[in-house]
Amino acid sequence: MRAMHGRPLVLVDVDGVLNPLAARPGFRRYQCAIRDETYTVRLNEAHGTWLMELALSARAELVWATTWEEAANEWIAPRIGLPPLPVIPMAPDLPCELGEMFKTPHVAEYVAGRPFVWFDDQVFEEDEKYLGARRGIGPFLLINVDPRLGLTREHIECAREWLTLSGFSQGR
């Protein structure tokens, strides 16, 4: 059995997860200025509610796992009703070993043995293999989100079920 220390984590990406590629009902359009760039994002307030409900029911900690880094706390969190969240630093670039996404080594460093669920539109088999081969990585569930649709209630329920059935929501 893998090491498990502390509350479970729920890692959340922005683009493709909270900000889908396609316009959909229930999403509101925003302009976000970060450094010298302006970005258009589509956000749904329900996502904040769903994520908070998941975190509370699973006694989990929400964490940004996005290249938005701290800008997610400034531009995304308040628009979907989330408080400021911890951020996984994504720099500097780390070498790719198994074809995993560039964020995966940063996630591996951050989780430090804690169980986690990761919502991202770019997590695949290579990321699962990379994380599974790392010492000190606790149990995890990667939830690949279709970037055209974004986060759905089904994704949240899948995470809740895994956290509950695995016993992580019991505050162990």
FILO-197102 format. One record per residue: residue number from 1; residue in one letter; x, y negated, z negated of N, C-alpha, C, O in turn. Coordinates in steps of 0.001 Angstrom, whole numbers, plus 524288, in hexadecimal, padded with zeros to 5 digits. Each point is the difference from the previous one (the first is absolute). Example, Ala and Ser with C-alpha at 12.3 -4.5 7.8 and 13.67 -1.06 7.14 Angstrom:
<rs>
R    k  r   n_px   n_py   n_pz  ca_px  ca_py  ca_pz   c_px   c_py   c_pz   o_px   o_py   o_pz
R    1  A  83386  8163A  7E188  7FC86  7FB5A  80000  80384  7FB50  80000  8040C  80013  7FD67
R    2  S  7FA96  7FBD3  80569  80334  7FB5A  7FFC4  7FCFE  7FBBE  7FD26  801FD  7FBAC  7FF57
</rs>
This chain:
<rs>
R    k  r   n_px   n_py   n_pz  ca_px  ca_py  ca_pz   c_px   c_py   c_pz   o_px   o_py   o_pz
R    1  M  8034B  804A8  80000  7FCB5  7FB58  80000  80372  7FB22  80000  8041D  7FFE8  7FD82
R    2  R  7FA33  7FC17  80547  8030C  7FB31  80059  7FF6B  7FCB1  7FB20  7FC37  80080  7FD13
R    3  A  8079F  7FC19  8021D  7FFD1  7FC6D  7FB87  7FB81  7FC2B  800AB  7FEAB  7FE78  8045C
R    4  M  7FF00  7FFFE  7F735  7FBBB  7FC3B  8002B  8008B  7FC6B  7FB42  7FFC9  801CE  7FB8D
R    5  H  800E7  7F93B  80563  800C5  7FC3D  7FBD0  7FC78  7FB4C  800C9  80069  7FD59  803FD
R    6  G  7FC27  80190  7F852  7FCCF  7FB4B  8003D  7FB0C  80090  8032A  7FED6  80416  80240
R    7  R  7FE4B  7F797  7FDD2  7FB0D  7FFCB  802DC  800E4  800D0  805CE  80428  7FEB5  8020B
R    8  P  7F7EB  80372  800A3  80091  80084  805A9  7FFF5  7FAAB  802A6  7FE0A  7FC29  7FDDE
R    9  L  80422  803B4  806BF  80030  7FB42  8032C  7FC61  800A4  804B4  7FF5E  8044B  80212
R   10  V  7FE4D  7F76C  7FF8C  7FD12  7FFCA  804DD  802B2  7FBDA  8034B  7FF9B  7FB56  7FEE4
R   11  L  80323  80665  8052A  80301  7FC8A  8035F  7FCA8  7FE5A  804A6  7FD6C  80339  80277
R   12  V  802AB  7F7B4  7FEAF  7FC76  7FDE0  803F8  8030C  7FCCF  803FD  802E7  7FC69  7FEA6
R   13  D  7FC5F  804FC  80643  80218  7FCF8  8045A  7FBE2  7FBF5  80190  7FB73  8007F  7FE8A
R   14  V  8061D  7FB8B  80467  7FC54  7FBFB  801C4  7FE62  800EF  805A8  7FB80  80157  80109
R   15  D  8081F  7FDF7  802A2  7FE9D  80043  8058C  7FE91  8058F  80191  802F9  803AE  7FF23
R   16  G  7F86C  7FCDB  8032E  7FE0C  8051C  80186  7FCDB  802A7  7FBB9  7FD0B  803A2  80118
R   17  V  80389  7FA9F  7FA0E  7FD20  80248  7FB9D  7FBE0  7FC25  7FE1A  7FB54  80110  80063
R   18  L  80657  7FA8B  7FD9A  7FC55  7FBEF  7FE54  7FEC9  7FC39  80471  7FBF5  7FD67  7FFF8
R   19  N  80784  8024F  803CB  7FF7A  7FC92  80485  7FFF8  80360  804E8  80410  800B6  80278
R   20  P  7F750  80169  7FEFE  7FFD4  80375  8048E  800E8  7FD02  80510  7FF6D  7FB3B  8003F
R   21  L  80201  807B5  803C4  8010D  7FDA0  80516  7FB12  7FE13  802B6  80023  7FC1F  802D7
R   22  A  7FB8D  8068C  7FC4D  7FB19  7FEA1  802A7  7FC65  7FCEE  7FC5A  7FFC8  80105  7FB4E
R   23  A  7FD74  7FB47  806E8  7FC16  7FD1E  7FCFB  7FB88  803BB  7FEB0  7FE32  802FB  80351
R   24  R  80011  7FCCA  7F7CF  7FBCC  80375  7FE45  7FC4A  7FCF8  7FC86  80180  7FC10  7FDB0
R   25  P  7F9A1  805C1  801EC  7FC40  7FD6F  7FC7D  801FE  80027  7FA5F  8025B  803D6  7FE51
R   26  G  7FCA8  7F7ED  7FECE  801A3  7FFB7  7FA90  8055C  7FDA0  7FF34  80199  7FF0B  7FB92
R   27  F  8012F  80001  808A5  8053A  7FDB7  7FFAF  7FFC1  7FA30  80149  7FD23  7FE53  8037B
R   28  R  805E9  7FEB2  7F9A5  80056  7FA5E  800E3  80575  7FEB8  80203  803DD  80252  7FE54
R   29  R  7FC63  7FA0C  80532  804F4  7FE7A  8027A  8028F  7FB8F  7FCFB  7FD61  7FC48  7FE71
R   30  Y  807C6  8041B  800BC  8030F  7FBFE  7FD46  804F4  7FED2  8030F  80206  8034E  802D9
R   31  Q  7FFDE  7F7F4  7FC82  80518  7FE6C  80212  803B9  7FF9A  7FB57  7FEDA  7FD44  7FC37
R   32  C  8058F  8056A  8040A  803CE  80003  7FBBC  80533  7FDF0  80202  8020B  801E8  803EA
R   33  A  80015  7FA33  7F968  8050B  7FDC1  8017F  8043B  80213  7FC5B  7FFF6  7FEFC  7FB4C
R   34  I  803AB  803EE  806FA  80455  8023A  7FD06  8050A  7FE3E  802A1  800FA  80119  80494
R   35  R  80226  7FC29  7F864  804B0  7FD7E  8020D  7FE65  7FC94  8049B  7FCD1  7FC76  7FF56
R   36  D  80546  8047F  80541  7FEA3  7FCC9  80491  7FC2A  802B2  803AE  7FF38  7FE3E  80468
R   37  E  7FE69  805FE  7F9D1  7FC70  80306  80344  7FA65  7FF9D  7FDF3  7FF20  7FFB3  7FB48
R   38  T  7FD24  80051  80848  7FA7F  8003B  7FE8A  7FDDC  80531  801F2  800BE  80175  80485
R   39  Y  7FC99  8014C  7F800  7FDC6  8051E  80132  7FA17  7FFC6  7FF67  7FDF4  7FD4A  7FC99
R   40  T  7FF5E  80593  806BC  7FA6A  800AC  7FF79  7FF19  80551  7FD8A  80209  803F2  801DB
R   41  V  7FAEE  7FC27  7F9FC  7FEAC  804F1  7FD77  7FA18  80069  7FF86  7FD3E  7FC14  7FFA4
R   42  R  800E6  808B7  8005F  7FA7A  80124  7FF1C  7FFB3  80313  7FAF2  80248  80436  7FF91
R   43  L  7FAEB  7F9B5  7FC9C  7FFBC  80278  7FADE  7FA61  800DD  7FE54  7FC7C  7FD12  80179
R   44  N  802BF  806F6  7FB76  7FADF  8016E  7FE04  80046  80001  7FA14  8030E  802EF  7FDB7
R   45  E  7F9C6  7F9CC  7FFC4  8000C  7FFA7  7FA42  7FEDC  80536  7FD68  801C3  800ED  7FB9F
R   46  A  7FB5F  80275  806F1  7FEC5  8051F  7FDBC  804F3  8031A  7FEDE  80015  8031C  7FC55
R   47  H  8040B  7FC1E  806BA  804DC  802D9  7FF1A  80235  7FEEC  7FA93  801D5  80395  7FD5D
R   48  G  7FE01  7F794  800FF  801E1  7FEB0  7FAC9  7FCDA  802BF  7FBCB  80231  8020E  7FC3E
R   49  T  7F8AD  7FDFB  80463  7FC8F  802A3  7FC41  80135  805D7  7FFDF  80096  80243  7FBCC
R   50  W  7FFCA  8002A  808C0  8011E  8059E  8003F  80531  8014A  7FD6B  8005D  803B8  7FCF9
R   51  L  803A3  7F938  80438  80533  80111  7FDC7  80010  7FF45  7FA1A  8026B  80313  7FD33
R   52  M  7FAED  7F8DE  800E3  7FFBD  7FF30  7FA53  7FD09  80472  7FD5D  801A5  801ED  7FBEA
R   53  E  7FA05  7FFB2  80664  7FD07  80461  7FDD4  80355  804F1  7FFD5  7FFE7  802DA  7FC22
R   54  L  8030B  7FE2D  8080B  80371  80492  80026  8041C  7FFAA  7FBB9  800D8  803C0  7FD1D
R   55  A  801B2  7F7C8  8027E  80416  7FF52  7FC0D  7FDD1  800B0  7FA7F  8026F  80293  7FCC0
R   56  L  7F917  7FB33  8022F  7FDAB  8006D  7FAC8  7FE5E  80598  7FECB  8010F  801FA  7FBBF
R   57  S  7FC60  80096  807F9  7FE2A  80552  7FEFD  80482  803DB  7FF89  7FF94  803D5  7FD21
R   58  A  804AA  7FB41  80599  80480  80389  7FFE3  80431  7FE38  7FC27  80409  8028C  7FF69
R   59  R  7FAF9  7F90C  7FDF9  803F6  7FDBE  7FC87  80532  7FF69  802E1  8042D  8014E  7FE00
R   60  A  7FB62  7FCAF  806BF  80483  7FF72  80371  80187  7FA47  8008B  7FCFE  7FC78  7FEBC
R   61  E  807B8  802B9  8032A  80205  7FAC0  800EB  80026  7FF00  805E0  80261  802FB  802ED
R   62  L  7FB15  7F8D6  7FEC5  8002A  7FE6F  80579  8052B  7FD40  80113  801D5  7FCE4  7FCD2
R   63  V  80085  80446  807B2  80512  7FDC5  8017C  7FFEB  7FEEE  805DD  7FE27  8033B  8030C
R   64  W  803D9  7F83F  7FE84  80089  7FED4  80594  80499  80312  80233  8044A  7FFE6  7FDD4
R   65  A  7FAC8  802D9  80686  80417  802AD  802F9  7FF88  7FE00  80598  7FE3A  802C7  80380
R   66  T  80364  7F866  7FD3D  7FF22  7FD42  804F2  8047E  7FC4D  80129  8029C  7FE11  7FC75
R   67  T  7FE3E  800FF  80884  803FB  7FC27  80177  7FE46  7FA75  7FEB0  80320  7FC5C  80050
R   68  W  7F7F9  802F7  7FE3B  7FE34  7FAE6  7FE1C  802A5  7FEBC  7FAD3  80075  7FB6C  7FE98
R   69  E  80145  8087F  7FE97  80267  7FF7E  7FADB  7FCFB  7FC09  7FCA8  7FB3D  80074  7FF82
R   70  E  80768  7FBB5  7FE37  7FD67  7FC44  7FC73  7FBBC  7FCCB  802B1  7FC63  7FE2A  7FD6A
R   71  A  803FD  80126  807B1  7FBF2  7FD15  802CE  7FAB3  802B7  7FF90  7FBF5  7FD75  8008C
R   72  A  80400  807A7  7FE7B  7FB06  802C7  7FF41  7FD30  7FDF7  7FB2B  7FB33  7FFC3  7FFE9
R   73  N  807C1  7FEC3  7FC12  7FD90  7FDCD  7FB4F  7FDE1  7FA88  800F7  7FC2E  7FE69  7FD8D
R   74  E  8063F  7FEC0  805F4  7FE3D  7FAB1  8012D  7FB75  7FFF4  803DC  7FC42  7FD13  7FF41
R   75  W  80401  80623  804E2  7FC44  7FF9C  8043F  7FBE1  80444  80023  7FBAA  7FF0B  801D7
R   76  I  80589  8059E  7FC47  7FC55  80459  80074  7FCE8  800CF  7FAF8  7FB31  8000C  80015
R   77  A  8078A  80097  7FB91  7FD74  80140  7FB03  7FB78  7FC57  7FEAE  7FBBB  801ED  7FEE5
R   78  P  804F7  7F8EA  8012A  7FBA5  7FC9C  7FE71  7FB56  8003B  803B3  7FB9A  7FEEC  7FE63
R   79  R  80546  80273  8067B  7FBB8  80020  803D1  7FCBE  804FF  7FFA8  7FBA5  8003E  80205
R   80  I  80689  803C5  7FB60  7FCF1  804CD  7FF57  7FEEC  80126  7FA3A  7FE10  80430  7FEA8
R   81  G  80335  7F80F  7FDF6  7FEA5  8008B  7FA7C  803B2  8033D  7FCC1  7FE6C  80227  7FC00
R   82  L  80674  7FE41  8059B  803E0  802CC  7FCE7  80358  7FC23  7FCF0  800E1  7FB9F  801C9
R   83  P  800FB  805F2  7F9A5  803CB  7FCC8  7FD36  80550  80092  802AF  80097  80356  8036A
R   84  P  8033E  7F985  7FB23  80546  800E3  8020A  801CA  80585  7FE83  7FF23  801CA  7FB9F
R   85  L  80356  800D2  80812  801C7  8055F  7FF35  805EB  8004C  8004B  80279  7FCA4  80264
R   86  P  7FFDD  80766  7FB2A  80593  800E5  800D4  800F7  8010B  805CF  7FC80  801B4  802D3
R   87  V  80847  7FD41  7FEE3  80168  80070  80582  804CB  80388  80088  803CE  7FF68  7FD1F
R   88  I  7FBFC  8043A  8068A  80499  80323  8013E  80359  7FCDA  803C3  7FE42  7FEC9  80450
R   89  P  80689  7FFDC  7FA25  8036D  7FD13  80390  8014D  8034F  804CF  80129  804A4  7FF84
R   90  M  7FEA7  7F902  8050A  800ED  802D8  804DE  80540  7FEBB  80287  80114  801D9  8044F
R   91  A  8021D  7FB23  7F92F  8051F  7FEA7  80235  8042C  801AD  7FC1E  7FEE9  8002D  7FB52
R   92  P  805AD  80105  80660  801DA  8003E  80569  7FE3A  80509  802AA  7FE05  80395  7FD7A
R   93  D  802BB  7FC9D  807A7  7FEA4  804BE  802DD  80356  8047F  7FE06  804B4  7FF66  7FF2E
R   94  L  7F8DD  80511  80010  802BF  804B3  7FE5E  80024  803C2  804A0  7FC7D  7FFEB  80349
R   95  P  80792  80368  7FD01  80062  80383  80483  7FB91  80402  80025  7FE1D  801CD  7FBF6
R   96  C  80052  7FF82  808BA  7FBFB  803EF  800F4  802B6  8054E  80034  80402  80090  80299
R   97  E  7F9D8  80357  7FAAF  80275  80528  7FFD1  7FCFD  80428  80306  80256  8033F  802AC
R   98  L  7F881  7FCA8  7FCE9  7FCCB  80428  80249  7FBE3  7FDE5  803C5  7FC42  802BB  8014C
R   99  G  8046E  7F878  80070  7FC1D  7FD9B  80359  7FBAA  7FD59  7FCF6  7FBF1  7FE9D  8022D
R  100  E  804FB  800AF  7F8B0  7FC0F  7FD7E  7FCB1  7FF96  7FA2D  8013F  8038C  7FDAD  80244
R  101  M  7F81E  80015  7FC39  7FF26  7FA6D  800BB  803EB  7FCE7  7FCA8  801D1  801F2  7FBFF
R  102  F  7FF75  7F956  8059B  803D2  7FCC3  7FD43  7FE76  7FED6  7FA60  8036F  7FF13  7FCC4
R  103  K  7F782  800F0  801F1  7FE45  7FED9  7FAAC  800C9  8049E  7FC4A  8006F  7FF3D  7FB45
R  104  T  7FFBF  8056C  806C5  7FFF6  804B6  7FCC3  80499  8004C  7FC28  7FF1B  80155  7FB78
R  105  P  805B5  7FD83  80610  80438  80016  7FC1D  7FF34  7FC03  7FB97  80183  800FB  7FB8B
R  106  H  7FC26  7FA96  805B2  7FEEA  7FC13  7FBFB  7FBDF  80202  7FC2E  80068  7FF38  7FB45
R  107  V  7FBAB  8035B  806DA  7FBFD  8025F  7FCAD  80283  80422  7FC83  7FEEA  80037  7FB53
R  108  A  8046E  8030C  806ED  80295  8041F  7FCF8  8030F  7FDB9  7FB69  7FFE9  80229  7FBB4
R  109  E  802C3  7F98B  80530  802F0  7FD75  7FBC7  7FC59  7FDD2  7FBD3  8012B  80048  7FB58
R  110  Y  7FA7D  7FD96  8064C  7FC7E  7FD45  7FC6B  7FCEE  803AB  7FC6F  7FF5D  7FEDB  7FB5F
R  111  V  7FEC0  80578  806AA  7FC47  80339  7FD12  8025E  802A8  7FB39  7FD2E  8011C  7FC44
R  112  A  807D2  7FFEC  803BE  802D0  80201  7FB66  7FD15  8044B  7FD0B  7FF38  7FF97  7FB45
R  113  G  7FF2E  8047D  8077C  7FD9D  8047F  7FD75  7FA36  7FF91  7FEDF  7FD99  803CD  7FE4B
R  114  R  8001F  7F7AF  8029C  7FA64  7FF5F  7FEF7  7FCD1  80242  8047F  80187  7FF7C  80488
R  115  P  7FA13  80301  7FA47  7FC99  801CE  8043A  7FDD0  7FB44  802E5  7FF29  7FBDD  7FDB1
R  116  F  7FFEE  804CF  8076B  7FDFB  7FB8F  802EF  7FCC8  801A8  804AA  800B7  80434  8023A
R  117  V  7FBB4  7F854  7FF2D  7FD04  8003C  804D5  801D4  7FB56  8032A  800A9  7FBB7  7FDEC
R  118  W  80027  80527  80725  801E3  7FBC0  80358  7FC5C  7FF75  804AE  7FF97  8038B  80339
R  119  F  7FDBE  7F7F0  7FD1E  7FCB1  7FEB0  80479  8034C  7FD02  803F3  801C0  7FBA9  7FEE7
R  120  D  7FF19  8069D  805AB  80315  7FD62  8040F  7FE4E  80222  80543  7FE2D  8046F  8005F
R  121  D  8026B  7F870  803AA  7FE9F  801C5  8053D  804A3  8025E  802D5  7FF86  80183  8048B
R  122  Q  804F9  7FED8  7F8DF  804A8  8020B  80296  802A9  80456  7FCE2  804AF  800E2  800A7
R  123  V  7F870  801D3  7FBFD  8024A  8046B  7FD33  7FE80  80507  802D0  7FB6E  80102  8011B
R  124  F  80893  80219  80003  7FF40  804B8  8030F  80302  80489  7FD86  801F0  7FF94  7FB9E
R  125  E  7FE69  804AC  80734  8029A  804B8  7FE1A  805B5  7FEF4  7FE68  801DC  8022C  7FC23
R  126  E  800DF  7FA8B  806CE  8057C  7FED0  7FEC1  80080  7FD51  7FAB3  803BC  800F1  7FD1F
R  127  D  7F880  7FBBB  8019D  80011  7FD4E  7FAF7  7FEFC  803E1  7FB96  80279  7FFBF  7FBE2
R  128  E  7F9ED  803CB  80502  7FED4  803FF  7FC13  804C4  8037D  7FF10  8013B  80149  7FB88
R  129  K  80173  8003F  808B2  804BC  80334  7FF76  80443  7FD04  7FD16  80291  80227  7FC8D
R  130  Y  7FE2C  7F8EA  804D6  803FA  7FCCA  7FD6A  7FEED  7FFAC  7FA23  8037C  800F3  7FCD2
R  131  L  7F7C0  7FDBA  801CA  7FEA8  7FF71  7FA74  80048  8053D  7FD2F  801CD  80049  7FB8D
R  132  G  7FC6C  803DA  80709  8001F  8052E  7FDA1  80579  801FE  7FEF3  800CA  8032C  7FC79
R  133  A  80302  7FB00  8068F  8056B  801BF  7FF65  8030A  7FCCA  7FBF9  8046E  8015D  7FEB8
R  134  R  7F950  7FA77  7FF4A  802B6  7FC7D  7FC55  7FF71  801E2  7FA68  7FBBC  80166  7FE46
R  135  R  80897  7FE9F  7FEEF  7FFDF  8011A  7FA5F  7FD8D  7FB52  7FD3F  800C9  7FB86  80192
R  136  G  7FC49  8058D  7FA5F  7FDBF  7FBC5  7FCED  7FAED  7FDCE  80229  7FDDA  7FC44  7FDDE
R  137  I  80038  8060C  8065F  7FAFB  7FE3F  8021E  7FBC4  80364  7FD8A  80036  804CB  8004F
R  138  G  7FBF8  7F8B5  7FD44  7FBA7  802D8  7FDB2  7FC28  801BF  8042A  800EF  7FF2F  804A5
R  139  P  7FACF  8032E  7F9C6  7FBFB  80180  803BD  7FDE8  7FB3C  802E1  7FFB0  7FBBC  7FDCD
R  140  F  7FEE1  80508  80725  7FE1C  7FB97  80310  7FC0A  801CE  8040B  7FFBA  80494  80172
R  141  L  7FD37  7F799  8004F  7FC46  800D6  8043C  80092  7FB70  803BC  7FF51  7FB7C  7FE80
R  142  L  801F2  805BA  80667  8004B  7FC06  8040E  7FAC9  7FFEF  802DE  7FE30  80409  801E3
R  143  I  7FF6B  7F762  7FE6F  7FB09  7FF79  802C3  800DD  7FC81  804BB  800B3  7FB44  7FF8C
R  144  N  7FF3B  80741  8050D  800C4  7FD30  804DA  7FAE0  7FD73  8018E  7FC0F  802A7  800C0
R  145  V  80402  7F838  7FFBB  7FB63  7FCE1  80146  80034  7FE8F  805C5  80406  7FE2D  801E9
R  146  D  7F7B7  8029E  800D8  7FFB0  7FE79  8057D  80053  7FA0C  80040  7FC98  7FD5B  7FDE1
R  147  P  80771  80072  804AE  800B3  7FA51  7FFFF  7FBBA  7FD05  802D5  7FF74  7FB4A  7FF39
R  148  R  7FD87  80751  80404  7FBAC  7FD5F  802B0  7FB6D  7FF1A  7FC4B  7FD1C  7FC32  80087
R  149  L  80245  80762  7FBB2  7FB82  7FFCA  7FC74  8014E  7FDD0  7FAA6  7FCB3  7FD89  7FD84
R  150  G  80810  80356  800B1  80182  7FE4F  7FACB  7FE09  803B9  7FBC4  7FDE8  8042F  8011B
R  151  L  802D4  7FA2C  7FA17  7FE8B  80312  7FB6D  7FA1D  800EF  7FFE3  7FCE9  7FC6E  800ED
R  152  T  80195  80870  7FDEC  7FA75  80155  7FFA1  7FEDA  80233  7FA93  80389  80146  7FD01
R  153  R  7F77C  7FF1E  801DD  7FE4B  80250  7FB12  801EF  805A2  7FF9B  80143  801D4  7FBBD
R  154  E  7FEFA  800ED  808AE  801D9  80568  8000A  805B4  8005C  7FE3C  80170  803A6  7FD37
R  155  H  801C9  7F8A3  8045C  80578  7FFEC  7FE3A  80042  7FF6D  7FA0F  802FC  802B3  7FD5F
R  156  I  7F9DA  7F9C1  80099  7FFE9  7FF12  7FA57  7FE41  804F1  7FD25  8025A  80183  7FC17
R  157  E  7F990  800FB  805DC  7FE05  804BD  7FD71  803F4  80472  80048  80075  8030A  7FC4D
R  158  C  8025E  7FD63  807F6  80423  803EE  80078  80428  7FF18  7FBCD  801B6  803B0  7FD6E
R  159  A  7FFE3  7F778  801E4  803E1  7FEAB  7FC00  7FDE7  8011B  7FA8B  802BB  80242  7FCC1
R  160  R  7F876  7FC2B  8023E  7FD9B  800D8  7FADC  7FFCA  805DB  7FEBC  80152  801A8  7FBAE
R  161  E  7FD01  80168  80827  7FF99  805AA  7FF37  8055C  80257  7FEC5  80085  80321  7FC63
R  162  W  80372  7FB5A  8069C  80548  80214  7FF1A  801F6  7FE7B  7FA95  8020E  8034A  7FD27
R  163  L  7FD53  7F7CC  8016C  801CC  7FE37  7FAD9  7FD15  802C0  7FB97  80251  80156  7FC01
R  164  T  7F8A4  7FF82  804B8  7FCD1  80287  7FC02  80131  805D6  7FF98  800FD  801FF  7FBBD
R  165  L  7FEEA  800B4  808AB  800F5  805A9  7FFF3  80592  80156  7FE52  800F5  80428  7FDC7
R  166  S  802AC  7F855  80348  8056A  800DA  7FE64  800DC  7FEB7  7FA4D  80428  8011A  7FDD9
R  167  G  7F7F8  7FC95  7FFB5  8006E  7FEAC  7FA76  802D5  7FAE9  7FEE6  80118  7FED3  7FB78
R  168  F  8001C  7FE28  8087C  802E5  7FB19  7FF28  7FC98  7FBC7  7FDB8  801F6  7FC61  7FD85
R  169  S  7F8ED  80406  80345  7FC7B  7FBE8  7FE06  7FEDA  800A8  7FA31  7FCE7  7FD0B  7FDD0
R  170  Q  80583  806BB  7FFB3  7FF25  800D6  7FA78  803DB  7FCF6  7FC9B  8000E  800AF  7FB3D
R  171  G  80328  7FBFB  80721  803A9  7FCBE  7FD0C  8049D  80300  7FDE6  80250  7FE72  7FC14
R  172  R  7FF1A  805E4  8067D  80472  80320  7FE2E  8051E  7FD69  80128  8041F  8021F  7FEB8
</rs>
